[in-house]
Amino acid sequence: MRKSVAKSVLAESVIVALGGAILAFAANEVSPRGLVLARNYFPGSSQKRLGATLVSTQPPPGAGLSQVIPPAPTEVLAARLRAIGLQVVDSNQMTQLFRDPRYEQEQVVF
């Protein structure tokens, strides 16, 4: 009796999951803002990841502590973003881009 209940619950869960997937794909297809499933929304992610660049803060052997200044965290972040084709903007540039007509045409992404 327990096996039949377990099989019934499993069968129902598979049916619900398949129905949900079919409904989700259908809704995506008819939506004007639907996702293109073959599009790479993260270009460059296969080449480098944000965590792939490591910056050593250890001084080289024989160097005094006053000779090595570790980069600022903002500089490290900006370098990582540039490595994957992105850029950092300040608040004035961000405001201009937000008001830019290209933003409404989805040519500028935040």
Backbone torsions as a table, in degrees:
resi	resn	phi	psi	omega
1	MET	NA	-39.1	-179.6
2	ARG	-65.0	-38.3	-179.0
3	LYS	-66.0	-38.5	-179.5
4	SER	-67.8	-35.7	177.2
5	VAL	-67.9	-43.1	179.7
6	ALA	-63.9	-41.8	178.1
7	LYS	-64.3	-39.7	179.7
8	SER	-64.6	-44.4	179.3
9	VAL	-65.0	-42.5	179.1
10	LEU	-63.4	-44.5	179.5
11	ALA	-62.9	-42.2	178.6
12	GLU	-64.3	-40.6	-179.7
13	SER	-66.7	-37.2	177.2
14	VAL	-65.9	-42.0	178.9
15	ILE	-63.0	-43.7	179.4
16	VAL	-64.7	-42.7	180.0
17	ALA	-63.7	-45.2	178.7
18	LEU	-64.6	-42.5	177.3
19	GLY	-61.4	-42.0	178.2
20	GLY	-64.5	-41.5	178.8
21	ALA	-64.6	-43.7	179.1
22	ILE	-62.6	-43.5	178.8
23	LEU	-63.6	-42.0	-179.4
24	ALA	-64.8	-45.5	179.1
25	PHE	-65.4	-38.1	178.4
26	ALA	-65.9	-43.9	178.6
27	ALA	-63.3	-39.7	177.6
28	ASN	-63.7	-38.7	-178.5
29	GLU	-67.2	-40.8	-177.2
30	VAL	-86.7	-13.3	-179.1
31	SER	-72.6	136.3	177.1
32	PRO	-68.4	-21.2	178.4
33	ARG	-109.4	24.7	-178.6
34	GLY	-63.8	155.7	179.2
35	LEU	-80.4	140.4	173.3
36	VAL	-86.3	114.2	-172.3
37	LEU	-68.3	-22.4	-179.5
38	ALA	-91.0	-4.6	-177.0
39	ARG	-82.0	142.3	174.8
40	ASN	-90.6	102.4	-178.7
41	TYR	-79.9	-6.3	-179.4
42	PHE	-128.1	67.2	-179.5
43	PRO	-63.6	140.4	180.0
44	GLY	88.7	-13.0	-178.4
45	SER	-68.4	-24.4	177.8
46	SER	-78.7	-21.2	-179.7
47	GLN	-83.1	-50.2	-178.3
48	LYS	-144.1	147.7	174.8
49	ARG	-110.2	158.2	-179.0
50	LEU	-57.7	-37.7	-177.8
51	GLY	-82.2	-0.8	-174.7
52	ALA	-75.5	-24.3	-178.4
53	THR	-92.7	119.9	178.8
54	LEU	-112.1	138.4	178.6
55	VAL	-112.5	124.1	-179.3
56	SER	-85.0	130.2	176.0
57	THR	-103.2	5.1	178.1
58	GLN	-82.1	132.9	179.1
59	PRO	-69.3	150.7	176.2
60	PRO	-66.2	156.5	-179.2
61	PRO	-57.4	133.7	177.6
62	GLY	85.8	-2.8	-179.1
63	ALA	-92.2	143.1	176.5
64	GLY	-77.4	157.8	-178.8
65	LEU	-64.9	-27.6	-178.2
66	SER	-74.0	-14.3	-177.6
67	GLN	-85.3	-25.4	-175.4
68	VAL	-107.7	118.8	176.7
69	ILE	-115.9	116.3	-179.5
70	PRO	-67.0	147.3	179.7
71	PRO	-67.3	152.9	178.0
72	ALA	-67.5	148.1	179.4
73	PRO	-55.9	-34.8	178.9
74	THR	-66.7	-34.9	177.7
75	GLU	-68.8	-39.1	178.6
76	VAL	-64.1	-44.9	179.2
77	LEU	-62.6	-44.9	179.8
78	ALA	-61.3	-40.0	178.9
79	ALA	-65.5	-41.0	178.9
80	ARG	-64.8	-41.2	179.3
81	LEU	-66.7	-41.6	177.2
82	ARG	-61.9	-34.3	-179.3
83	ALA	-64.2	-24.8	179.5
84	ILE	-108.1	14.2	173.8
85	GLY	88.0	16.8	178.4
86	LEU	-111.1	164.9	178.2
87	GLN	-135.3	156.9	177.6
88	VAL	-98.4	136.6	177.0
89	VAL	-123.8	153.8	177.5
90	ASP	-86.1	179.4	-173.7
91	SER	-66.0	-34.5	178.4
92	ASN	-66.4	-44.6	178.3
93	GLN	-64.3	-38.2	179.9
94	MET	-63.8	-41.8	178.7
95	THR	-63.3	-42.9	178.3
96	GLN	-63.1	-42.9	-179.5
97	LEU	-67.7	-35.9	179.6
98	PHE	-66.0	-32.8	179.3
99	ARG	-89.4	-7.3	-178.8
100	ASP	-66.7	136.5	178.7
101	PRO	-60.8	-25.2	178.3
102	ARG	-65.5	-25.6	177.2
103	TYR	-64.0	-41.8	178.8
104	GLU	-68.9	-24.5	177.7
105	GLN	-89.7	7.1	179.1
106	GLU	61.3	33.3	175.3
107	GLN	-95.9	-14.4	175.8
108	VAL	-117.3	128.1	-177.1
109	VAL	-118.8	133.2	174.4
110	PHE	-100.6	NA	NA
